[in-house]
């Protein structure tokens, strides 16, 4: 539906232009480009042909014998259908599926126990094929260039930096409430997570007429406020020209042809109302693809791999770390052609800016699914804010002070305020006190940095009360650790999974004991063998995230002394064994496993998540060599969070690209 407001001829012209324009960019000939890349050299082509023959000869018979019954034809469990993987492109697109399948086969978790099991020779054959196809033959590649629309958050920050003020609505709010004040965030549609899982991956977001009308309205509001002095007092031609020459390249984040600027100046010169004409010309810029999208003005040879131009590099760096447009210094380096060789220095500079808070906040909320904490916001908003801010502020500390990556798992530093001080009673004297305002039951107050000297059962991200409380119970906690920290992809649970049966009359079985009967199905055990040990290791923390084994712990009256089904007055079983055979007695020992034998997997997940967030896209098979090189360096050198960010900003996919051929 079109908005009822009437558009000017210029708006309609630009609407038609912006609707027609993306066809060239957004309808790339992926197959043609992939073949262009993969056909470099007869040896590579010959190698691919041999692997295709190997797939038909060795892999397809294996699938037919052990996998197709459940993953193809009439049955498609876990959304995996091997019958659809026939061409080389199909195999590449499903490389993550193959990785998961090989892990399950190697661990003896697939096929199910009741089915015929592959021999050691069968497994060795398919493992060799996988190693050759998805590891040895994969060539590092920067990815294919594709412009994308600014996310709502990026658009808001860009408008603010461009004009010097934020567009906010007037809202009367109490101290114990949280209200969105940004006009941009109120009007723009919520960005859904893209294929990468991040909201800045906006490649699939359509530019609807509704969104277009919101852009038009926001541009009018911003320009009305910005142009108010000129409208009231008039504007000279010299002032108008000066403003155009400064505004346009800043808005488009790169130099603009003199012809474009001169044409705009002439239109203002020929108008009887200069201020009105100037405002109209500036609006044209704000409604143009060059402002609303990232990358449409990048220069590059079609079909060739090469470095992105320095202005595109400036955008990539600033939107990665700031969620915002490049500042004057970045653009000066880009103009001089010196940004690439100073990328580490500029990365450091951007991290030192207050704007760098956007990185840990936006990245952590999405990566760790911290929006789940909003469930606590109905009655105690300040408490929810404190619980949600704690992991964000902790990640910001790790980045700002260049702490080792593995301090995410175990650290003596944390952040707390009086609202969550009950979780840190032995060290609560370090928390800055505050005086509550009269008539206010609870209000948001800053968090203090504290050192964990006497507090039991805390340290690192995984034992933060908000993280524990948003994952209510062992299954949610185990699943969250697997997916968010270890990077393990789990299939959706079967539709008939059911609920854990309550205790029968007179029985006092723990939740863990009752759960053992629930997870008895072979199809359930495949995932639960991974989930349960992690989740039950955290059973010493109650549903609110309190450590029930801490000295002086007092259980909540509301929960009748229960901890997710386990009685806190009795023994809590936190022992477990991982699928690889490693055993632990509780979360403290599990944490040591994370810091040692699981260290590389955690670092690999951090690299993948951060790189995907920075690139605003899902990682592909050709990113794997880059990922593995980064993991190796960070692991061997005890890399820090700053090292990780430097690795990303200096990486092949961040600095180079291939401009795709388009359909004729």
C-alpha positions as CSV (number, residue, x, y, z in Angstrom):
1,X,0.0,0.0,0.0
2,X,1.3,3.4,-0.9
3,X,1.3,6.1,1.8
4,X,-1.4,8.7,1.5
5,X,1.1,11.5,1.4
6,X,1.7,12.9,-2.1
7,X,5.2,12.5,-3.4
8,X,7.0,15.1,-5.4
9,X,8.1,14.4,-8.9
10,X,11.7,14.1,-7.7
11,X,10.7,11.5,-5.1
12,X,8.8,9.5,-7.6
13,X,11.7,9.6,-10.0
14,X,14.1,8.4,-7.4
15,X,11.7,5.8,-6.2
16,X,11.5,4.4,-9.8
17,X,15.3,4.7,-10.0
18,X,15.9,2.9,-6.7
19,X,13.5,0.1,-7.6
20,X,15.0,-0.4,-11.0
21,X,18.6,0.1,-9.9
22,X,19.2,-3.0,-7.8
23,X,18.3,-5.3,-10.6
24,X,21.9,-5.1,-11.9
25,X,23.4,-5.7,-8.5
26,X,20.9,-8.0,-6.9
27,X,20.4,-10.5,-9.8
28,X,24.0,-11.8,-10.0
29,X,24.9,-14.8,-12.1
30,X,26.3,-16.8,-9.1
31,X,26.8,-20.0,-11.1
32,X,28.6,-18.2,-13.9
33,X,30.9,-16.4,-11.4
34,X,31.5,-19.5,-9.4
35,X,32.5,-21.4,-12.5
36,X,34.7,-18.4,-13.6
37,X,36.5,-18.7,-10.3
38,X,36.8,-22.5,-10.1
39,X,37.9,-22.9,-13.7
40,X,41.2,-21.1,-13.2
41,X,43.7,-23.7,-14.4
42,X,43.2,-27.1,-16.0
43,X,44.6,-28.9,-12.9
44,X,41.8,-27.5,-10.6
45,X,39.1,-28.4,-13.1
46,X,40.6,-31.9,-13.4
47,X,40.7,-32.2,-9.6
48,X,37.0,-31.2,-9.3
49,X,36.1,-33.8,-11.9
50,X,37.9,-36.5,-10.0
51,X,36.2,-35.5,-6.8
52,X,32.8,-35.6,-8.5
53,X,33.6,-39.1,-9.6
54,X,34.7,-40.0,-6.1
55,X,31.4,-38.7,-4.7
56,X,29.4,-40.9,-7.1
57,X,31.6,-43.9,-6.6
58,X,32.3,-43.8,-2.8
59,X,29.9,-41.4,-1.1
60,X,26.5,-41.9,-2.7
61,X,26.6,-45.7,-2.0
62,X,27.4,-44.9,1.6
63,X,24.4,-42.5,1.8
64,X,22.1,-45.0,0.2
65,X,23.1,-47.7,2.6
66,X,23.2,-45.8,5.9
67,X,21.5,-42.4,5.5
68,X,18.8,-42.1,2.9
69,X,16.2,-44.1,4.9
70,X,16.0,-41.2,7.4
71,X,17.4,-38.3,5.3
72,X,15.9,-38.6,1.9
73,X,12.9,-39.8,-0.1
74,X,9.8,-40.1,2.2
75,X,11.6,-39.3,5.4
76,X,13.6,-36.1,5.9
77,X,14.7,-35.8,9.5
78,X,16.4,-32.7,10.8
79,X,15.7,-31.0,7.5
80,X,18.6,-32.9,5.9
81,X,17.8,-34.5,2.5
82,X,20.9,-36.1,0.9
83,X,18.9,-37.0,-2.3
84,X,19.1,-33.3,-3.2
85,X,22.9,-33.2,-3.1
86,X,23.8,-34.1,-6.7
87,X,25.9,-31.3,-8.3
88,X,29.1,-29.8,-7.1
89,X,27.2,-26.6,-6.3
90,X,24.9,-28.6,-4.1
91,X,27.8,-30.0,-2.2
92,X,29.4,-26.6,-1.6
93,X,26.1,-25.1,-0.5
94,X,25.7,-27.9,2.1
95,X,29.3,-27.9,3.4
96,X,28.1,-27.3,7.0
97,X,25.7,-30.3,6.7
98,X,28.6,-32.5,5.7
99,X,30.7,-31.2,8.6
100,X,28.0,-32.1,11.1
101,X,27.3,-35.5,9.5
102,X,30.9,-36.5,9.7
103,X,31.1,-35.5,13.3
104,X,28.0,-37.6,14.1
105,X,29.3,-40.6,12.2
106,X,32.8,-40.3,13.8
107,X,31.3,-40.1,17.3
108,X,29.1,-43.2,16.6
109,X,25.9,-41.2,17.1
110,X,24.7,-41.8,13.5
111,X,23.3,-44.0,12.2
112,X,21.1,-44.8,15.2
113,X,22.0,-47.9,17.3
114,X,19.1,-49.9,15.9
115,X,20.3,-49.4,12.3
116,X,23.1,-51.1,10.4
117,X,26.4,-49.6,11.3
118,X,29.1,-48.6,8.9
119,X,32.4,-50.4,9.0
120,X,35.7,-48.7,10.0
121,X,36.7,-48.9,6.3
122,X,33.4,-47.2,5.3
123,X,34.0,-44.4,7.7
124,X,37.6,-44.0,6.6
125,X,36.6,-43.7,3.0
126,X,34.0,-41.0,3.5
127,X,36.4,-39.1,5.9
128,X,39.1,-39.1,3.2
129,X,36.6,-37.8,0.6
130,X,35.5,-35.0,3.0
131,X,39.1,-34.0,3.8
132,X,39.9,-33.8,0.1
133,X,36.7,-32.1,-1.0
134,X,36.1,-29.6,1.8
135,X,39.6,-29.0,3.3
136,X,42.4,-29.7,0.9
137,X,40.8,-28.5,-2.3
138,X,39.2,-25.3,-1.0
139,X,40.9,-22.1,-2.1
140,X,40.7,-19.0,0.1
141,X,38.4,-16.4,-1.6
142,X,37.2,-13.0,-0.4
143,X,33.5,-13.5,-1.4
144,X,31.3,-11.8,-4.0
145,X,30.4,-8.2,-3.7
146,X,26.8,-7.3,-3.0
147,X,25.5,-4.0,-1.8
148,X,23.1,-4.0,1.1
149,X,20.7,-1.6,2.7
150,X,21.7,0.1,6.0
151,X,20.2,-1.6,9.0
152,X,17.8,0.5,11.1
153,X,20.6,0.9,13.7
154,X,23.2,1.9,11.1
155,X,20.7,4.3,9.5
156,X,19.9,5.9,12.8
157,X,23.6,6.4,13.7
158,X,24.4,7.7,10.2
159,X,21.7,10.3,10.3
160,X,22.9,11.4,13.8
161,X,26.6,11.7,12.6
162,X,25.6,13.5,9.4
163,X,23.4,16.1,11.1
164,X,24.9,16.3,14.6
165,X,21.6,15.4,16.4
166,X,19.4,12.4,17.0
167,X,15.8,12.3,15.9
168,X,13.8,11.6,19.0
169,X,10.2,11.7,20.1
170,X,9.1,13.5,23.2
171,X,8.2,10.8,25.8
172,X,7.3,11.2,29.4
173,X,8.8,8.2,31.2
174,X,9.3,7.1,34.8
175,X,12.7,6.2,36.2
176,X,11.6,2.5,36.4
177,X,10.6,2.2,32.7
178,X,12.4,2.0,29.4
179,X,11.0,3.6,26.4
180,X,12.4,3.8,22.8
181,X,12.9,7.5,22.1
182,X,14.5,7.2,18.6
183,X,12.1,8.2,15.9
184,X,14.1,6.1,13.4
185,X,13.8,2.9,15.5
186,X,10.1,3.6,16.1
187,X,9.2,4.0,12.4
188,X,11.6,1.7,10.6
189,X,10.7,-2.0,10.4
190,X,12.6,-4.4,12.7
191,X,15.5,-5.9,10.8
192,X,15.1,-9.7,10.8
193,X,18.3,-11.7,11.2
194,X,19.9,-12.6,7.8
195,X,21.4,-15.9,6.8
196,X,24.4,-15.0,9.0
197,X,22.1,-14.8,12.1
198,X,22.9,-11.1,12.4
199,X,20.6,-8.1,11.7
200,X,23.2,-6.2,9.8
201,X,22.9,-8.9,7.2
202,X,20.2,-7.0,5.3
203,X,20.8,-8.5,1.8
204,X,17.3,-10.1,1.8
205,X,15.4,-7.1,3.2
206,X,13.2,-5.6,0.4
207,X,12.8,-1.9,-0.2
208,X,9.0,-1.7,0.0
209,X,6.9,1.4,-0.6
210,X,6.2,1.6,3.1
211,X,9.9,1.7,3.9
212,X,10.5,4.2,1.2
213,X,7.8,6.5,2.7
214,X,9.4,6.2,6.1
215,X,12.8,7.2,4.6
216,X,11.0,10.2,3.0
217,X,9.4,11.3,6.3
218,X,12.6,10.9,8.3
219,X,14.5,12.9,5.7
220,X,11.9,15.7,5.9
221,X,12.1,15.8,9.7
222,X,15.9,15.9,9.8
223,X,16.2,18.5,7.1
224,X,13.4,20.7,8.6
225,X,15.4,20.9,11.9
226,X,18.8,21.2,10.1
227,X,17.6,23.9,7.7
228,X,15.6,26.0,10.2
229,X,18.2,28.8,10.5
230,X,18.4,29.1,6.7
231,X,14.6,29.0,6.2
232,X,14.1,31.8,8.8
233,X,16.9,34.1,7.7
234,X,17.4,33.2,4.0
235,X,20.5,31.6,2.4
236,X,23.0,33.1,0.0
237,X,24.1,31.3,-3.1
238,X,27.6,31.1,-1.6
239,X,26.3,29.5,1.6
240,X,24.2,27.1,-0.4
241,X,27.1,26.0,-2.6
242,X,29.4,25.6,0.5
243,X,26.8,23.4,2.2
244,X,26.2,21.2,-0.9
245,X,30.0,20.7,-1.4
246,X,30.4,19.6,2.3
247,X,27.1,17.7,2.8
248,X,27.0,15.5,-0.4
249,X,30.4,13.7,-0.1
250,X,29.8,13.2,3.7
251,X,26.4,11.7,3.1
252,X,27.7,9.5,0.3
253,X,30.8,8.6,2.2
254,X,33.1,9.3,-0.7
255,X,34.0,12.1,-3.3
256,X,31.3,13.1,-5.8
257,X,31.8,14.1,-9.4
258,X,32.0,17.9,-9.9
259,X,29.3,17.6,-12.5
260,X,26.8,16.3,-9.9
261,X,27.6,19.1,-7.4
262,X,27.5,21.8,-10.1
263,X,24.1,20.6,-11.3
264,X,22.7,20.8,-7.7
265,X,24.2,24.3,-7.3
266,X,22.6,25.5,-10.6
267,X,19.2,24.2,-9.6
268,X,19.4,26.2,-6.3
269,X,20.7,29.3,-8.3
270,X,17.7,29.1,-10.7
271,X,15.1,28.9,-8.0
272,X,13.1,31.8,-6.6
273,X,13.2,30.2,-3.1
274,X,16.8,29.1,-2.5
275,X,16.2,27.6,1.0
276,X,13.4,25.5,-0.3
277,X,15.4,24.4,-3.4
278,X,18.4,23.6,-1.2
279,X,16.4,21.5,1.1
280,X,14.9,19.6,-1.9
281,X,18.4,18.9,-3.3
282,X,19.7,17.6,0.0
283,X,16.6,15.4,0.3
284,X,17.4,13.9,-3.1
285,X,20.8,12.8,-1.7
286,X,19.2,11.3,1.5
287,X,16.8,9.3,-0.7
288,X,19.5,8.1,-3.1
289,X,20.9,4.6,-3.2
290,X,24.4,6.0,-2.3
291,X,23.1,7.0,1.1
292,X,20.6,4.3,1.9
293,X,22.7,1.4,0.7
294,X,26.3,0.4,1.4
295,X,28.6,-0.3,-1.5
296,X,26.7,0.9,-4.5
297,X,29.4,3.4,-5.4
298,X,32.4,1.1,-5.0
299,X,34.6,1.0,-8.0
300,X,35.9,-2.4,-9.2
301,X,36.5,-4.5,-12.3
302,X,33.6,-6.9,-13.0
303,X,34.6,-10.5,-12.6
304,X,38.0,-9.9,-11.1
305,X,39.2,-10.4,-7.6
306,X,40.9,-7.4,-6.0
307,X,41.1,-5.0,-3.1
308,X,38.0,-3.0,-2.3
309,X,38.6,0.7,-2.9
310,X,39.7,2.6,0.2
311,X,36.3,4.4,0.7
312,X,34.6,1.0,0.8
313,X,37.3,-0.2,3.2
314,X,36.6,2.9,5.4
315,X,32.8,2.0,5.4
316,X,33.5,-1.6,6.3
317,X,35.7,-0.6,9.2
318,X,33.5,2.1,10.6
319,X,30.2,0.2,10.3
320,X,31.9,-2.9,11.8
321,X,33.2,-1.2,14.9
322,X,30.9,1.8,15.3
323,X,27.7,0.8,13.4
324,X,28.2,4.2,11.9
325,X,29.5,6.1,8.9
326,X,33.3,6.9,8.5
327,X,34.5,10.0,10.3
328,X,36.7,12.7,8.7
329,X,40.0,11.0,9.6
330,X,39.0,7.8,7.9
331,X,37.8,9.6,4.8
332,X,41.0,11.6,4.7
333,X,43.1,8.4,4.8
334,X,40.8,6.9,2.1
335,X,41.3,10.0,-0.1
336,X,45.1,9.8,0.3
337,X,45.1,6.1,-0.4
338,X,46.8,5.4,3.0
339,X,44.0,3.6,4.9
340,X,44.9,0.1,3.9
341,X,48.5,0.4,5.1
342,X,47.3,2.1,8.3
343,X,44.4,-0.3,8.9
344,X,45.7,-1.6,12.3
345,X,46.3,2.0,13.6
346,X,42.9,3.1,12.5
347,X,41.2,0.0,13.9
348,X,42.8,0.9,17.3
349,X,41.7,4.5,17.0
350,X,38.1,3.5,16.3
351,X,38.1,1.1,19.3
352,X,39.2,4.0,21.6
353,X,36.2,6.1,20.6
354,X,33.0,6.1,22.8
355,X,31.2,5.0,19.6
356,X,33.0,1.6,19.9
357,X,30.4,0.7,22.6
358,X,28.2,-0.2,19.6
359,X,30.4,-3.2,18.8
360,X,30.1,-5.1,22.0
361,X,26.5,-4.0,22.5
362,X,25.1,-5.0,19.0
363,X,27.4,-8.0,18.6
364,X,26.8,-9.4,22.1
365,X,23.0,-8.9,22.1
366,X,22.6,-10.9,18.8
367,X,25.4,-13.5,19.2
368,X,24.4,-14.3,22.8
369,X,20.6,-13.8,22.3
370,X,20.5,-11.4,25.2
371,X,17.2,-10.0,24.1
372,X,15.8,-13.1,25.9
373,X,16.4,-11.2,29.1
374,X,13.6,-8.8,28.1
375,X,11.2,-11.4,29.6
376,X,12.1,-9.9,33.0
377,X,11.2,-6.4,31.9
378,X,7.4,-6.5,32.7
379,X,7.7,-5.6,36.4
380,X,11.3,-4.9,37.1
381,X,12.8,-3.0,34.1
382,X,15.9,-1.7,35.9
383,X,16.8,-5.2,37.1
384,X,16.4,-6.5,33.5
385,X,18.6,-3.6,32.3
386,X,21.3,-4.5,34.8
387,X,21.2,-8.2,34.0
388,X,21.4,-7.5,30.2
389,X,24.1,-4.8,30.5
390,X,26.4,-7.0,32.6
391,X,27.6,-9.3,29.7
392,X,27.8,-6.4,27.3
393,X,29.9,-4.3,29.7
394,X,32.1,-7.4,30.3
395,X,32.6,-7.9,26.6
396,X,33.4,-4.2,26.2
397,X,36.1,-4.6,29.0
398,X,37.6,-7.6,27.2
399,X,37.9,-5.7,24.0
400,X,39.0,-2.3,25.4
401,X,41.7,-3.8,27.6
402,X,42.8,-6.4,25.1
403,X,42.1,-9.3,27.4
404,X,42.7,-12.9,26.2
405,X,39.9,-14.5,24.3
406,X,39.5,-17.3,26.8
407,X,38.7,-14.8,29.6
408,X,35.2,-15.0,28.2
409,X,35.0,-18.3,30.0
410,X,36.9,-17.5,33.2
411,X,37.7,-14.1,34.6
412,X,38.0,-12.5,38.0
413,X,36.6,-9.2,36.6
414,X,32.9,-8.6,36.4
415,X,30.4,-5.7,36.6
416,X,27.5,-5.2,39.0
417,X,25.2,-2.6,40.6
418,X,23.1,-2.7,43.8
419,X,20.2,-4.3,41.9
420,X,22.3,-7.5,41.3
421,X,24.6,-7.2,44.3
422,X,22.8,-10.2,46.0
423,X,24.7,-12.5,43.5
424,X,28.0,-11.0,44.7
425,X,27.5,-10.6,48.4
426,X,31.1,-11.4,49.6
427,X,32.4,-8.7,47.2
428,X,29.5,-6.3,47.3
429,X,31.5,-3.6,49.1
430,X,33.2,-2.9,45.8
431,X,29.9,-1.9,44.2
432,X,29.3,1.9,44.2
433,X,26.4,2.8,46.5
434,X,23.5,4.9,45.4
435,X,20.7,6.7,47.2
436,X,17.2,5.8,45.9
437,X,14.9,8.7,45.0
438,X,11.9,9.1,47.2
439,X,8.8,7.5,45.7
440,X,10.8,5.3,43.3
441,X,10.7,1.6,43.9
442,X,13.6,0.8,41.6
443,X,15.7,2.7,39.1
444,X,18.4,2.0,36.6
445,X,21.9,2.7,38.0
446,X,25.4,2.2,36.4
447,X,27.3,-1.0,37.0
448,X,30.6,-0.9,38.8
449,X,33.7,-2.9,37.9
450,X,34.5,-5.4,40.6
451,X,37.2,-8.1,41.2
452,X,35.9,-11.5,42.3
453,X,37.9,-12.2,45.4
454,X,35.4,-14.1,47.7
455,X,32.3,-14.7,45.6
456,X,31.7,-18.4,45.0
457,X,30.6,-20.0,41.7
458,X,31.2,-16.9,39.5
459,X,33.7,-15.8,36.9
460,X,33.3,-15.4,33.1
461,X,30.2,-15.1,31.0
462,X,28.6,-18.5,31.5
463,X,27.8,-18.0,35.3
464,X,26.4,-14.5,35.0
465,X,23.0,-14.4,36.6
466,X,21.2,-13.0,33.6
467,X,22.6,-15.6,31.3
468,X,21.6,-18.4,33.6
469,X,18.1,-16.9,34.3
470,X,17.3,-16.4,30.6
471,X,18.1,-20.0,30.0
472,X,15.7,-21.7,32.4
473,X,16.7,-25.2,33.1
474,X,19.4,-27.7,32.0
475,X,18.2,-28.2,28.4
476,X,18.1,-24.5,27.6
477,X,21.4,-23.9,29.3
478,X,23.1,-26.8,27.5
479,X,21.7,-25.9,24.2
480,X,22.7,-22.2,24.6
481,X,26.3,-23.2,25.4
482,X,26.5,-25.6,22.5
483,X,25.2,-23.2,19.9
484,X,26.4,-19.8,21.2
485,X,29.8,-20.7,22.7
486,X,30.9,-24.0,21.1
487,X,29.3,-23.2,17.7
488,X,27.5,-26.6,17.4
489,X,24.5,-26.5,15.2
490,X,21.6,-28.6,16.6
491,X,18.6,-29.7,14.5
492,X,15.1,-28.8,15.6
493,X,13.6,-31.2,18.2
494,X,11.1,-33.7,16.9
495,X,7.5,-32.5,17.1
496,X,6.4,-35.3,19.5
497,X,9.1,-34.5,22.1
498,X,6.6,-34.0,24.9
499,X,7.3,-32.8,28.4
500,X,9.2,-34.2,31.4
501,X,6.7,-36.1,33.6
502,X,6.2,-34.7,37.1
503,X,6.8,-36.8,40.2
504,X,4.2,-39.4,40.9
505,X,2.5,-39.2,44.3
506,X,5.0,-40.0,47.1
507,X,8.1,-39.9,44.7
508,X,10.9,-37.4,45.2
509,X,12.9,-37.9,42.1
510,X,15.1,-35.1,41.0
511,X,14.5,-33.4,37.6
512,X,17.6,-35.1,36.3
513,X,16.3,-38.5,37.3
514,X,12.9,-37.9,35.7
515,X,14.6,-36.5,32.6
516,X,16.5,-39.7,32.1
517,X,13.3,-41.5,31.3
518,X,12.1,-38.7,29.0
519,X,15.2,-38.7,26.8
520,X,15.3,-42.5,26.3
521,X,14.4,-42.3,22.6
522,X,17.4,-42.9,20.3
523,X,16.6,-39.9,18.1
524,X,16.5,-37.7,21.2
525,X,19.7,-39.1,22.6
526,X,21.8,-37.9,19.6
527,X,21.4,-34.3,20.7
528,X,20.9,-34.8,24.4
529,X,24.2,-36.6,24.8
530,X,25.7,-33.2,23.9
531,X,23.2,-31.0,25.6
532,X,22.6,-32.6,29.0
533,X,26.1,-32.8,30.4
534,X,26.5,-29.1,29.9
535,X,23.1,-28.1,31.2
536,X,23.2,-30.3,34.3
537,X,26.6,-29.0,35.2
538,X,24.8,-25.8,35.9
539,X,22.2,-27.2,38.2
540,X,23.9,-25.7,41.1
541,X,22.4,-22.4,39.9
542,X,18.7,-21.9,40.4
543,X,16.2,-20.5,37.9
544,X,17.0,-16.9,38.9
545,X,20.8,-17.5,38.4
546,X,21.6,-17.7,42.2
547,X,24.4,-20.2,43.2
548,X,22.6,-22.5,45.6
549,X,25.8,-24.0,47.0
550,X,27.1,-20.5,48.1
551,X,27.5,-19.8,51.8
552,X,24.4,-18.2,53.2
553,X,22.2,-19.0,50.2
554,X,18.5,-18.4,50.8
555,X,16.1,-20.0,48.3
556,X,13.2,-18.1,47.0
557,X,10.0,-18.7,48.8
558,X,8.1,-18.6,45.5
559,X,10.0,-21.8,44.3
560,X,9.4,-23.7,47.5
561,X,13.1,-24.6,47.9
562,X,13.3,-26.1,44.4
563,X,16.0,-25.6,41.8
564,X,14.3,-26.5,38.5
565,X,13.0,-29.6,40.1
566,X,16.0,-30.5,42.3
567,X,15.8,-29.9,46.0
568,X,18.4,-27.5,47.1
569,X,18.5,-29.0,50.6
570,X,19.7,-32.3,49.1
571,X,22.6,-33.4,46.9
572,X,22.6,-31.8,43.4
573,X,24.1,-34.0,40.8
574,X,26.3,-31.8,38.5
575,X,28.6,-34.6,37.2
576,X,28.8,-35.4,33.6
577,X,30.6,-36.9,30.6
578,X,31.1,-35.3,27.2
579,X,30.6,-37.4,24.0
580,X,34.4,-37.5,23.7
581,X,34.6,-39.3,27.0
582,X,35.9,-36.4,29.2
583,X,34.3,-36.5,32.6
584,X,33.8,-33.7,35.2
585,X,32.3,-33.4,38.7
586,X,30.7,-29.9,38.3
587,X,30.9,-26.7,36.4
588,X,34.3,-25.7,37.7
589,X,35.8,-28.8,36.2
590,X,33.8,-28.4,33.0
591,X,35.1,-24.9,32.8
592,X,38.7,-26.3,32.8
593,X,37.7,-28.6,29.9
594,X,36.5,-25.5,28.0
595,X,39.9,-23.8,28.7
596,X,41.9,-26.8,27.5
597,X,40.6,-29.5,25.2
598,X,37.7,-27.4,23.9
599,X,39.7,-24.2,23.7
600,X,40.3,-24.4,19.9
601,X,36.6,-25.0,19.2
602,X,35.6,-22.0,21.3
603,X,38.2,-19.8,19.5
604,X,37.0,-21.1,16.1
605,X,33.4,-20.2,17.0
606,X,34.5,-16.7,18.1
607,X,36.4,-16.2,14.9
608,X,33.4,-17.3,12.8
609,X,30.9,-15.2,14.7
610,X,33.0,-12.0,14.6
611,X,34.0,-12.4,11.0
612,X,30.4,-13.1,9.9
613,X,29.2,-10.0,11.8
614,X,31.9,-7.8,10.3
615,X,31.2,-9.0,6.7
616,X,27.4,-8.8,7.3
617,X,26.9,-12.2,5.6
618,X,26.9,-15.9,6.2
619,X,30.3,-17.5,5.9
620,X,30.8,-19.8,2.9
621,X,33.1,-22.7,2.2
622,X,35.7,-20.4,0.6
623,X,36.0,-18.5,3.9
624,X,37.1,-21.7,5.7
625,X,40.9,-21.3,4.9
626,X,40.8,-17.8,6.3
627,X,39.0,-18.9,9.4
628,X,41.5,-21.7,10.1
629,X,44.5,-19.4,9.6
630,X,43.0,-16.9,12.1
631,X,42.2,-19.7,14.6
632,X,45.7,-21.1,14.4
633,X,47.4,-17.7,15.1
634,X,45.0,-16.7,17.9
635,X,45.3,-20.1,19.5
636,X,49.1,-20.4,19.3
637,X,49.7,-16.8,20.5
638,X,47.0,-16.7,23.2
639,X,45.2,-14.1,21.2
640,X,43.2,-11.2,22.7
641,X,39.9,-9.7,21.7
642,X,41.7,-6.9,20.1
643,X,43.9,-9.4,18.2
644,X,40.6,-11.0,16.9
645,X,39.3,-7.6,15.7
646,X,42.7,-6.8,14.0
647,X,42.6,-10.3,12.4
648,X,39.1,-9.5,11.0
649,X,39.9,-6.0,9.7
650,X,43.1,-7.3,8.0
651,X,41.6,-10.5,6.6
652,X,41.2,-11.4,2.9
653,X,37.3,-11.3,2.8
654,X,37.3,-7.9,4.7
655,X,39.8,-6.2,2.4
656,X,39.1,-7.8,-1.0
657,X,36.1,-8.8,-3.1
658,X,35.0,-10.0,-6.5
659,X,32.5,-7.8,-8.3
660,X,30.0,-10.2,-9.9
661,X,28.9,-10.4,-13.5
662,X,25.2,-9.6,-14.0
663,X,22.6,-11.2,-16.1
664,X,22.2,-9.6,-19.5
